[in-house]
Amino acid sequence: MTPDTDLDPESESESESEPKSKQLHSSLCAQRNALLSNITYNFFLLHTLLFLSLTDDITYTTPNEPLLLQQLLTANAANNWSLNPHCAPYPRAEDLHIEQQYYQHTLGGNVNYYLYAAYYDRRLAIINTPSITILAMMSSMAGPFASAYCQVWYEADAEPNIVPMQQQTVMWYKEWSTEAGQLYPVLLSCQLPNNPRSSRVPELVSLVFDDRCARPTNALRVVYEAPQRKRVRRFAVCVKDLNFPHVEMSQRWIEWLEMLRLLGAERVTAYDLGGESLLPQTRRTLQHYVTQDGLLRLRPHRLLHKMPTPTLNRLGKSLNEVLCYVDCFYRHIYEFDYVGIFDVDEVIMPLGELHNWTVLLQQLERDSNQVLEDPPYEENCEARASYCFRNIYFPNDWPVDERVSSAFHMLQHVQRVAEHSDHNSYVKCLHSTHFVQSVHNHFPFSWQGSCGPYHVPVELGQLQHYRKFENRTMDRISDRTSVRDDNIWRFKDKLILNVLAKQRELDRS
């Protein structure tokens, strides 16, 4: 994929040869020093600047959203905007309760909400649109829940629209497990009113509870990544927060990203925890894919301090992953037709004569309206929310094919267990951006305007999962005998060429 022009180093003048991340860092450090000399400095902005000074070796292709929010609130602070002198004043930066850089805390009744992002949704298949959807973490799934309102601000308008929250969707089932002190992912939706503003995209939204006129203690810039494509872009991939502090992952990442590119992925988005979450060489490799290649986007991310770290608590890890996946999905709903959600040790592999996701989906879109007995499907489906692929393990600790270099993990590992996981266990999906409203790690959580997910027959495609053989993950598989499955070798020559070319680029950089 052709990189964005503002990421192409050859398009910059000699005077701009310093990396943009360094320029931004230098500028922000100067602002920080000026603020420190002022006794009344703004704590919110200082927090942002200090954070960036600790991450000056990281280049992101995404905007610094906390800083942009601060600048927006500061620019409009003197306007004294409100619905009326006693109702819904414009949010103030000093009233925000920031948690872990990217979350804003607000209290609704007895429930704590940690607001993460807000998205503009105008998709035709979704009812009650246009709307604003707010992604958050919440402290209770049980309620009771207070009534809530969105105070919606449009650019340069002196008064907000105030609309009631229509829907709260918790993206977790109690039956899966709950624990005291955990936070659960939730989507909060507010339909925008049908008035002259309805054709405009809001700039800012605040969520208030009980009193629609309350002074807000939160403010989120509304995300709307409008379509920029001149042609159809079919597939994006979302990856959770990256946490490999002790394992060098460069070679695995290169092979995986180049395999996804061959299959049809045009963008991969991952969430970067910064600090020591990645080893230096792994980070250097990912930076190359961000700044020089353009396939990868890294979004800076932080876990809430109230959430256990992923290495300590499996439930907390899973809950945080849902937040990343939903955010990534909504940021791609206008530019891509499908979003895949899986990990760096997984690949959705088309089989037989199907050699990429495009031809695979063309066949699935034709065939998925048929009625099958196991599992049962709705009849006369013109569209599906998602296409989900059954998991098959290629254990890391099983014998490898030594005719292939150890630099190619997936190409070496062509022994798998004989039996696929069932269609309720460990599936991963390609989700339609036209119909899906919320996603989980393994399947769509809610959708509108289509039938539910389609479970792809294993003759057409499978989720190839390269991980250590563990009883915990194999407990639902009865036949664990070894079977050779080298379908990935259909791509072997091209994949090796592309990986070696990428390694040469990295050596020169």
Secondary structure, DSSP 8 states (H G I E B T S, - for coil): ----GGG-GGGS-GGG-S-HHHHHHHHHHHHHHHHHTSTT--HHHHHHHHHHHT-TT---SS--HHHHHHHHHHHHGGG--EEETTEEE---GGG--EETTTEEEEEETTEEEEEEEEEEE--TTSSS-SEEEEEEEES-SS-----EEEEEE-TT-SS-EEEE--EEEESS-GGG---TT--EEEEEEEE--SSGGGGS--SEEEEEES-TT---S--EEEE------SS---EEEEEEEE-BSSS--HHHHHHHHHHHHHHTEEEEEEEE--TTSB-HHHHHHHHHIIIII-SEEEEE----TTS--TTT-HHHHHHHHHHHHHHHHHTTTTT-SEEEE--TTEEEEE-TT--SHHHHHHHHHHHTTS--TTTT--SS-S-BSEEEE-EEE--TTS---TTS-TT-HHHH--EEESS---TTSS-EEEEETTTEEEE-SSSEEEE-SSB--EE--TTTEEEEE-----HHHHTT-S---EEE--GGGGGHHHHHHHHHHHHHHHHH-
